[in-house]
Amino acid sequence: MTPPFTPLTAQPAWVHFEKIFLRNGGLKVTHALVCALLGFFFAGTGMAPIIHNGVAATADVVSSLRP
């Protein structure tokens, strides 16, 4: 018998990404591939620290919000 609720940590992150964005029609597979390729491209450039700092700052702001 399987439990009615599977914790989020029981599955890899890409499974949740696929469930949320691809199945709901909010993100197409081709767009996800282009974003992944751009991510690898930018990781090899001098823009990587700037992007990392911007994402980290955004995550800090979002995590400090209380609904």
Secondary structure, 3 states (H helix, E strand, C coil): CCCCCCCHHHCCHHHHHHHHHHCCCCCCHHHHHHHHHHHHHHHCCCCHHHHHHHHHHHHHHHHHCCC
